[in-house]
């Protein structure tokens, strides 16, 4: 069976600095993969390469093909770094703007997500707290029930209830292939099938869920810290 996503010999340089070095990775359909590494280890840059936001050397293949948006037909959700929001608009106006790029906009599903995260979509974003902006970014990423979901530090600024609710949502998305970059190893432990450990632009280890243990955090730290 062809893998959902295959990254082959991916390299990325910024001026004379190699920020990604010979990345090779395969991800199966419906798999949830966590990415862990120190700040500057290349996690976000790799996610941008996968989405086609930046140029790189190498290949990113979806079902063996290189044109992601043709293969997945825009059925993609993502939250990269900070949510890209219009602060003078309400939450729902931001959602309707991004809904133009979705195949099928379901207002009632969006309302359900807003209820889950207890977010007032009729308030202007400039009046949102940092956590509320994060919730809106997550709702925008999830609103088209994507086949492929990328979340970069999704737990940032979320309250405890929202962290739990996001975890439950992600665990319920059985057919969705998910990549999550996060420093929250305890949450990744509860969600992911595998952890990809990155250090200085390289994948240094891959840990399967069958090998997760009570000392997972110590194992991860031991692999990714700069020594």
N, C-alpha and C positions, 0 to 999 in steps of 0.2 A: 504493500500500500504506500502511495506517495505521501510524504509528510505534508502537513498543513503549511508549515513554514520551514524553510531551510536557508540558513545564512552560510555562505561559502567564501572563505578567504577574504573577509571584509577588513579593510584598512581605511583609516581616516586621519588626515593630517590637517592641522591649522597652521599655516605658514611652515615653519620648520619643525613643529611639534607634532609627533605622532600620538594622537589621542586614542586611537583604537588600533590594535595590532593583531592581525590574522585571526579574526573572530570566526569560529565555526560552530554552528548550533542547529539542531533539528528540534522542532516542536510538533507534536501530534494534535490533531483536531480534538477540541474539548479539553486540552490540557491547561492547567493553571501553573504558570512558572513565575517564581519570584526572583528578582535580581537584587543582590546585596553588594555593597562596596562603600568605601569611604567617599566623601565628597571629592569630585575630580577624578574618580576612577573610570569614567566613561559611560556610565549607565544611561544618562539622559541622551547623550550623543548617539549611542547605539539605538535607542528608541526612535530618535529622529531619523536615523538612517533607514530603519525598518519602515517607517511611514513615508519615506521619500522626501523629507523636508530639507535634507542637506545632501550634497554630493559626496560620493565615496568611491573607493576602489573595491571590487569584488562583486558578489551577487547576493541578492535577497529574492528568494523564490517562494511563491505561493502556489501550492499544488504543482510544483515544478515549472511554473511560469513566472516571468519577471514583471508583468504588469499587474500590480496589486489591485488597482481600482477597477480594472476590467474583470479580474477574476472574482473579486468580492462585491462588485457592483455597489460601491459606496456604503456597504453595510458594515461600517467600521465606527468604533467609538474610541475617543482618546482624551486624556487629560495630561498634558505635558507642561511641567513646571507650574506656573501660575495660570489660573483660568483666564482665558481671553474674553473679557467682558466689557460691555459699554456701560460705564458707571451712571450716566445720565438717564438710562433706560430702566424700566422695571425688570424684574426677573423674568416674567413671562414674555416680555418683548425680546429679551436676549434669546430665550428659548425659541421663539418663532423665527428669529433671524437665522439661527443655526439649523432649524428644521428644514430650511430650504434645500439643504444638502443631504437630507435623509430620503430614503425611498418611500417610507410610510410613516407619517407623523400621527401618533395616537395621543390626543390631548388627555384622554382619561388615564392613560398609563403615566403621563407626565404628572398629572394631578396626584396619582397614587404615590409616585416617587416623592413629590413635595410633601405629602402627608407623612410618609415614612420618616423623612428627614426634618419634619416640622418646620418647613420653610415657607414664608409668605412670599409668593411670587408676584404679588401686586405692589410690593414696596420697591422703591428705586434702589439700585445696587449700591449707589454711593452711601446709602444708609445701612448697608449690610456690615456686619462684623467680618473679620477675616474668616472665621469658621463658616459663616453663612455664604460667603463667596465661594469657598471650597465646595460646599454642598451644591451650589448652583452649577459649578463646573462638573461635578460628578453626575448630576441629573442630565446635563447636556450630553455627557459621554454615554450615558445609559439609555437615553430616550428612544433611540431607534432599535432597541433590542439587538445589539450588534452581534455578528458572527465572530468578530475579532475585536478585542478590547485591550487597550494599553492605558495603564494608569501609572503616573509618575508621582510618587509620594502622596497617595490619595488620603492617607490618614492625618496629614498635617492639619493642625488647627481644629480638628473635629473633637467634639465632646464625646464622652464615653458611650452614650446611647447611640450616637451616629456611627461610631466605630463598629459597634456590635451590629447595627442595622446594615451597614455596608458589607460586613462580613457575611451576614445571612443572605443578602442579595447575590453576592458573588458566588456563594456556595450553591445557590439555586439555579445558576446559569449553566446547566449541565452541558449544553451543546456549544457554548461559547469558548473560544480559545482566548486565554487571558494572560497578559504579561503585566506583572506588578513590580515596580521598583520602590523599595521602601527600606528605611532603617529599622522598622518595627519588626524584629525577627519573631517575636512571640505571635503577632498576628499572621505573619507569613507561614509560620508553623501550622496554624489552624486552617489555612486556606489552600496552600500550594501542594502540587504533586512533586515539584523539584525546586531546588534553589540553585541559582547560577551565581557563583561568587566571582566578583571582578576586582582586579587590583592593577592600577597603573595601565589601564587600557587593554587588559588581557583577561580572559576567563581562566581563573586559576584552579577552580574546582567546581564540580556539580554534585549536589547531594540529593538523593532520591528520598521521597517521603518515608520509605521503608527503613531508612537509616536515620530519620529524625529521632532525637532522644532528649532526655532532660537537660543534657549539657550542650544542646544545639547552639545556643548563643555563644558559648565559649569556643566551640569548634569554628563557627563562622568568624568570630573576631580573630582567632589564631591564624586564619587563612588570609584575611583582607587587610590587617594592620600593616603599616609600613615598618619593616625591620631591615 
